[in-house]
Amino acid sequence: MIDKTSLGAIAEQVKNYVLMDSISQYFEETGVNDNDFKEIISEDKFEGNIYAVDGSNGIIFDLPSVSFNLIRAGYVSYIGKNWQKTILFDKVFKADPDNYRYQFEADLSKSFDINSNFVLAKTELDRLSTYYRELQEYIALYEAISDAKKGDLVLYDGDFAYWMDPFGEVLKMIFDEAEDKDLDLLAISKSSTFSWGKSFSKPFILHTGYVGSQLISNNPWHIELSEKNIKPQPRGKNWNGKIYVVKLHPNSEFVFRLDAPQYVSVRIDNALGHLSAYSKSSECLGYPHALFRAHRDIAIKDLERVHLNNLLLDELSDRGVNDKYICSSLNYHMILEMKHGRRII
């Protein structure tokens, strides 16, 4: 049992992380100033379609050296505030450090006509699955852009700058297609590792939200992050877009990182005006409702994973491999965590 003194020490560290000493210190150390905060004029008359793209993954069979994962990506579409459809794309991915390339290369060739050797620097099982989910999300994003028309708003759950490596060629095709169709394409991150501070790392997005809400209390706002003193600096080959912090509703407690390709960044006020207009739902105040719906519709539920696992066990049984042999092949910690019944994931 952790004693009260230890918990108190942890609480003190959390307090120092969450609370900000002063706005002046924030300005001095980040390079931000009060003129960087710009009001967003919400465009309530926007009648275009809104598309929102998200993805999910879940392990359906975990072996010591490989794992099989259900990867799901998709998008939802709205006209104004009315939901139109949800499109899902499901794949089973074999995370295998020695034999992962063929699935990446097949999808890159089919969806983007990219034919080249795909090599990752790090090939841990969970990292492989994350990269493959990212690729499936880009395929769904490309499909959503193909479905959209001029003037529509297309939202992506995540960020663009980080994934320019290894998916720079894919993202360039996505940006070019969106620009050709004259769409507002924006990526919104629910979390961010950006930090500031010389002696102690502090959460940049959280504290920027606090400062911005002090300066602009009655309207949504945004701030662009070029040449600010934040860590880590956004990486990615050939990223020439802009990164922002945005608060999309004045009464929301939340702010988000937002990435915009270069062609959108030159008209960011107009794009954010459209986005703010659809971030007023009481279910997720200050967050685009289309992305809220996409997360709910696309997320892989635990019961679904268990069902697929049991179907796979049936297929193995038909091939003469019973549960006893399967259990003996798993990492033993998974056996210890097994629930009652047949479930072995």
N, C-alpha and C positions, 0 to 999 in steps of 0.2 A: 504494500500500500504506500502510495506517495504521501509524504507528510505535508502538513500545512505550510511549513517554511519553504519547502521546495515549490509548492504550488504558488505561494506568494512571490517567489523569485521569478517564476514563469509569467505570472500576471504582470509584474513590473516590466518585463521585457516586451510583452504584448502592448502594454500601455505606451511605452516609449516608441513602439513601432507605429501604432495607430494614431496617436495624438501628435499634433504639430506644435513645435515650440513657438513659432511666430511666422506671420505672413512675410515679414521683411526678410527673415532667414531663408524662406522658400524662394523669394524673388532673387536674393543674392546668389544662392547656390545653384539654382536651376537655369538662370538666365531668362526666366519668364518675367514679363512686366504686365501691369494692369491693362495696357493697350492691346495686348495679345488676345484678350477675350472679346469675342465678337458675338453680338446677338444674332439669333436665328429668327427669321420672319416666317412663321408657319404658314404654308400655302394650303389653306383649307379647300380650295376649289380644284385641287389636282384630281383628275378623273381617270388617270392612266391605270394600267394593270400593275400589280405589285407581285413580284416573285420572291420567294425566300427559299434558300438552299441550306440543307443541313445534312449531317451524317451520323452514323452510330456503328459501333462494333461490339461483339460479344463472343467470348470463347464458347464453342460448343463441344470441343474435345481437346484436352490438354495432355500431351505426352512429354516426357523429359526433353527431347531434342526438337520436337515440332509441335505446333498447335494448329487446330482448325478453327477458323473464326468466321462467324456470320458478319458480313460487312453490308451495311445498308446506307444508301444515300438517296436523296430525292429532293423534290421541291413542292411547295404549295403555291397556288396563285389566287389572287384576290382581284376583284374589280371594285375599286373604292373600298368599302368596308365589308363587302360580301365575298365569302369564300367561294371559289369556283371548283378547285380540284386539288388532289394530292397525288403525286406521281412518285412511285417507289422503284428503286433498282436494288435487287439483292444479289450478292455474290458470296460464295464460300471461298475463303482464302487460306491456303496452306502456308503458314509461316515456317519456313525452312531456311536456315542460314546458308545452306549449300545449294539450294535449288529454288530460289524465290523469283529469279529474273523472268521466267517465261510468262508468268501471269501479268506482270507489269508490262512487258514488251508486247504481249498480245493485245492488251487494252489500249496501250499507246498507239499501236498500229491501227486498230479498228476505229477508235474514236477520234484520233487526231492525225492519222496518217504519218506518225512519227516512227521511223524504223532505225533504231540504233540500240547499241548495247546499254542496258540499264544497270548501273552499279551503284550501290550504297556504301558509304564509308563504314557505317555501323549497322550490324545485322542482328541485334538482340531480338528475341521473338516479339516482344511487345512493340518495339520500335518498327519492325517490319509491318506489323498490322496497322500501326498508326499511319505509316507512309501509304499503305495500300488504301486505307480509308480515305486519306486525303485525295488520292487519285480518283477514287470513285465519286467524291464530292465535286471534283472538277469536271468529271464527265456529266454529272447531274447539272452543274452550273452551265456547261456548254449547251445542254439540252434546253434549259430554261431560257437562255439567251436566244436560242433558235426559235423558241415558242413566242418570245416577246416581240413587240412592235415598237416603232419609233416613239420615244418619249416615256416609255415604261420605266419602272424602278425595279432593279434586280438587286437583292440583298443576299449576302453570303455570310454564314456563321463562321467567323474565324478571322484570320488576317492574311494578307497577300505577301508582305515583304519577306517574312521568314521563309516561305516556301518557294521563293524564286530559285532556290537551290534545294532539291534537284529538279523542280518542275518549272524552271524558267521558260522553257520553250512552250510548254502547255499554257502557262499564264499569258505569255505574249499573244498566243492565238486567241485566248479568251478575251483579252483586252481589245485586240484588233477587231474581233467580231462585234463586241459590244459597242465600240466606237463607230464602226460602219453602220450599225443599226440605230445609232444615236440614243443609246440607253444610259440611264444613270446607274452605274454599277458601284456598289459600296460593300465593304466587308466590315463587320461589327464583331468585336471580341468581347465575350462575357467576362474574361479575366485577362490580366496582363502582369508580366513580371517587371515592367519598367519601374525603376527606383531612382531616388535622388539622395543626396546627402554625402558629406565628406567623411564623417567619422562613423556614421551609423546609417545603413540603408533604410530608407523610408519609402512607403508606397506612393509612387508618383501620381498614378491615376486618382487614387483616393484623395490625396491632398490637393491636387489640381481641382477636383470637384468641390472641395471645401472652399478653396480660394475663389473659384469662379462663382459659386453661389453667394458668396459675400458681396462680390462686385456687381453681379447681375442676378437679382432675386426674383424678378417678375417675368422673365422670358427664358426660353431655351438659349443655349450659347454653344460656341465651339472655340477651340484654340488649336492652331497648327504648330507642330513640334519641330520644325526644321531648326537646326543649330541650337537646340536646348541641351542643357547638361543633364542628360538622363542615361541610365544604364539598364540593360545593354543597349548600345546603339543598334538600330534596326539593321539587319544584315540581309544579304540576298543580291546575287549578281543582277545587274541591269535594272534594279528597282529605281524608277524615277518618278514614282507617284508621291503622294503626301500622306502623312499620318497625323491624326487629330485626336484630341479628347473632346467628346461631345456630351452635353446634357440636353436631352430631347424633350423634357417637360419640366417646367419650373417647380412643380410640386413633387417631383420624384426625388428619391434619396440616392439614385444611382447615376453614375457617369460611365462612359464606355470609350475604349479605343476604337477608332474608325480609320480604315485604310481606303484611299481613293486613288485609282489609276490617274496618270497625268492628265488625260483628256477630261476627266471629271473634276479634277482639282481646280481647273481654271474656271469652273462654274459651280464651285462647291456651295455657295450660298443658295442657289436655286435648288440643288439636289437635297441639301439639308432641310430646306423649307418643305419639300415634298415628304421627306422622311419624318420630320417632326409632326406633320399632320396625321400620321398613322402610328403615333407613339402615345396615344391618349387613352388606351383601353384600361379600364379599372383592374383587369386581370394582371396587367404587367405595365403599370404606369411608367412612362419614360423609356420603354423598350418597344421596338416595332412589333405590333401584334402578329404580323405575318411570320416573323421569326419565332415568336412564341408558339404559334400553331405548328410550324415546321418541326420544332423540337418535340412537341407532343406526339405528332403523327409519325415521325421517323424513328424515334427512340426504340431500341430493341428491349422488350420487356423480359424479365427473368423467366417467366412462365414459358415464353416462346423459346428461349434457349434450352430449357429443360425438355420441352416437347421435341425439339430437334435432336437433342442428345438421346432421348429414348428411341426415336425413330432410327437413329444411327445404330444403337445397340441392337435393335431388331434386325437391321441389315447385316450386322456382324454375326448375329445368331444364325441367320439363314446361311451364312458362309462357314458355319462350324466354329465360330469364336464366341465362347460364352462369357458371361459377366466376370467369372472367376479370373480368366486370363486377362481381361481388360483391367480389372482392379490391380492385378499384380504388375501391370505395366505403368501405372500412374505414379507420380510423385506421392510419397506416403502422406505428406501433409494434406493432400486432397482427400485421402481416405479418412483422416481424422476429422475433417470438416464435413463429411458426407451427412446429408439429412436422411431421415427415415425414408424407406422406399428404395426404388431402383436408381434414383438420381446419383450419378457419380461425377458430376462436375461441380 
